[in-house]
Amino acid sequence: MVPAQQKVPTQQKASTQQKKGFRPEVQGLRALAVLMVVTYHIWLGRVSGGVDVFLLISAFLMTLQFTRKVERGAPLRLIRHWLHLFKRLLPAAVIVLLAVLIGTWAFLPPRRWPDILQQAWASLLYFQNWVLADNAVDYYAIDHSGASPLQHFWSLSIQGQVFILWPLIFAAAALLLRVIRGIGRQSTLQTRLPQLGSWLTYRSVLAVIFSVIFAFSLSFSVRHTAENQAYTYFDTRARLWEFALGSLLALALPYVKFPRAVRVLLGWIGIAAMISCGLVLTVDQQFPGYIALWPTVSAAFIIIAGQTGSRLGVDRILSAKPLVAMGNVSYALYLWHWPLLVLVLVVIDRPAVNVWQGVAIVAASIALAFLTTKFVETPLRRWKWPEHHVWRAAAVLVACGALLAAPAALWQNNINAYDAAVAAQPAADNPGAAALEPGFAGIPSPSAKAIPAPAQLKNEFATIDGDCTGRLAPAAPLLAQICHANKPVGTPAKTIVVLGDSHSQQWLPDWDALAAAHNWQIVMMIKDGCRYGADSATRAEDCNEFNAQDRDYVMALHPDAVFTVASLTLEDSPYETEVPGYLDGIRGFSESGIQVVGIRDNPRFTINMADCAAKKGATAPACNPPLSESLAASSPLDDLQGKLPGLFLMDMSDYICANGVCPAVVGNVYVYKDDNHLTKTYTQSMAPMFEQRLLAVTGWG
């Protein structure tokens, strides 16, 4: 995605233009790669492999540049190089980042503002990929409307990191070569290494270094892609081999001599494989492991083919003026297309665009790319004043950063001030579920804001911080990583294990309050998306395995009780069913004397309820869907009554839905953090009612 104006060495039978060092087919290849990225993102909702081609090309060009410098004895001047490079990259990026912040303020819900601001800083400073990796972002989600408009900066961040690292390698290789040659000139070694000066060259040293990087990084990528693909996709270490491949290609290219017919064939094989990559491969499960060799080797074939001089060569297409012109703006086009797509999807409230909406996004992206290149990137590249002194180039970079830093910092301060004001409200202004109690008379202040502040909704998931140790420690490695427990005083009066998925986890604030009041031991054993029950064909195999290990753990621990969610809500009719295999899943507990508390599930919606209330107001009909379209007419728990001894069933839905609707806000508290999860704050407001009903159905004292 980086602008490429660097000169590229020629291959045989080069034209007059090529003899000057310019290879238009490489620029056309860059254009094709960015068009693949844009097309696959907008219309196919897939990853094309085009980004991998960009990574290879950027290392290819950089290696050519530094190799020429060293071989002609020119000083590397790394500081000047870095300042010059980022002076070209940063201004266009800052323009897009500012546009994204404006679009975020205008179209995205307030709960997303802090994350976008964080990612703006990360994008400016080239560590966005690590932010996305830590957040386990799903880069392949079909619905891009919920994605970050800055998500695509992950690849630019990796490139920025490599643009720092690679020149250090070039400098280290040059120093290493001088040291080795100096040792070789010593009298004691001259007889043993007579040919040292002839075979040891700068290119050979680099070839060894980049071969090692290629081998280690590719091995790392293959291994970790299999273990944690979502994280590895953004991991710089798993991408270094793609850069190393580009560097090895640049080093080997002068020695690669194929007949014209072979090069014509290589070019067409490369084009066909490159374009088909995103259609043939399931990149959502395999990238960036060894499968990423597909697009990178394809691009290498095209570069090796070079200018064939044949009417049948693919270079005739890639060297066409429209593609070369598109290659010149490929960096800016990559910058613009993704935020435009995400913001349009938010505005039209759809998971994907149609054909004509996509055409409009592409046209707008290309227009903005040409304008950005012409009026921002090109003038700054040609501006001579910063080139005369290092401090001048540094000043330009600082000024560019300040253009973003100033409004971003001001906006963040405003968000922090609002959050603090909301958190400081009197408790009477935010009664939550207590507002649904019979006879409730409290009236919040008219100026009171709903809590939590939208920016804090991302923190509204309950958890337990302590690890499971001693008798609570699971034997299964999978469970040991996710088992958490509170720390009661002395011997706990009861031990309760919370099983299931996030809908069980969201009740932890109430269990935490009970644990504090009664000195209970609470153990959390949760896996997202895995509702507890016996093996079922409707449940993913890894969930069935997890639930089986949960079952073995409970039977070995033999706690006093297990807490689960006993029903399963759906977005559409019938809205609510029994959890598959629920009774069979808990039967062993019942037979061994372990009590089971099963609670009714809360509704799921097709919209983000918190966003709806923030955007349209808490009283808007869209944010208060009918009870009849949220839960089943009769609770599935009714069919479970009396089926097993020691099974106690709870229903808190009358504190979630009331007066025939299921509101987004109750008692000036957001009920939901998204489209189906209760906020920690609202669940806490139900703690007294939860305790009352639990003790009533179980008889626990």
Secondary structure, DSSP 4 states (H G I P E B T S, - for coil): -----------SS--HHHHTT--HHHHHHHHHHHHHHHHIIIII-S--SHHHHHHHHHHHHHHHHHHHHHHTT----HHHHHHHHHHHHHHHHHHHHHHHHHHHHHHS-GGGHHHHHHHHHHHHTT-HHHHHHHTT--TT-S-GGGS-TTTTHHHHHHHHHHHHHHHHHHHHHHHHHHHHHHHHTSHHHHTT-TTHHHH--HHHHHHHHHHHHHHHHHHHHHHHHHH-HHHHTT-GGGTHHHHHHHHHHHHHGGG----HHHHHHHHHHHHHHHHHHHHHS-HHHHTTSGGGHHHHHHHHHHHHH-----TT-THHHHTSHHHHHHHHTHHHHHHHHHHHHHHHHHHHT-SS--HHHHHHHHHHHHHHHHHHIIIIIHHHHH--GGGS-HHHHHHHHHHHHHHHHHHHHHHHHHHHHHHHHHHTS-GGG--GGGGGSTT------TTPPPBS-GGGGGG------SB--GGG--SSHHHHTTEEE---SSS-SEEEEEEESHHHHTTHHHHHHHHHHHTEEEEEEE-TT----S--TTS-HHHHHHHHHHHHHHHHH--SEEEEE-EEE-SSTT-EEEPTTHHHHHHHHHHTT-EEEEEPPPP--SS-HHHHHHHH-TT-GGGS-BGGGTS-SS-GGGGGTTSSTTEEEE--GGGTSBTTB--SEETTEESBSSSS-B-HHHHHHTHHHHHHHHHHHH---
